[in-house]
Amino acid sequence: MDTQHKLPLSMESITKLVDVFYDRIQVHPTLGPVFNAAVHDWPEHKRLLVSFWSSVALKSQTYRGNPMREHHGKGIQFEHFDQWLELWKDTSNEILDAESAEEMQMYATRIGRSLSYGLGLSGAHGGRNLGVPVIQ
C-alpha cells in the first residue's frame, strides 16, 4: 500500500488491520498452529478483536471480555509474543499512516508485555521466570 493510501486511525482502519493481520496469523508457520487450535470461528474472532482494538485505541467501550483468561492454557510461549508483535508492526506499518501505526504498536507492545507477565512466561522481566504459578 503506498503512502497516500494509508489510513488514519478509525473503525474502518482497525477493521482492515485486524482482518489482514489475522489472515497472516492463520498461515504463519509458528503462530498459525497456536491460533488455529484456539480459534474455531475466525470471522467471529475478528469481530471480537475489532471490538477490543477499537476499545483500546478509539475508546469505543464495546469490548466485554477478559484477555488474560482467554490466553491461559493455549500453548503460548514467550517467543510467540515477539513474533506476534513483529507481524503486528509490519501489518500496521503497511495499512496505517505513520502516526496511527506507531500508536497501535505502542498499545500492542504494552498489552503483550502485560499478557506475558500475567501468564508468568519465561523471558518476561529480562528472562527471569516470575515464579508465579499459572492457574488455568
PyMOL commands that set and color helices and strands:
alter all, ss='L'
color gray80, all
select helices_A, chain A and resi 3-5+11-27+31-38+42-57+67-71+78-95+98-118
alter helices_A, ss='H'
color red, helices_A
deselect
rebuild
show_as cartoon
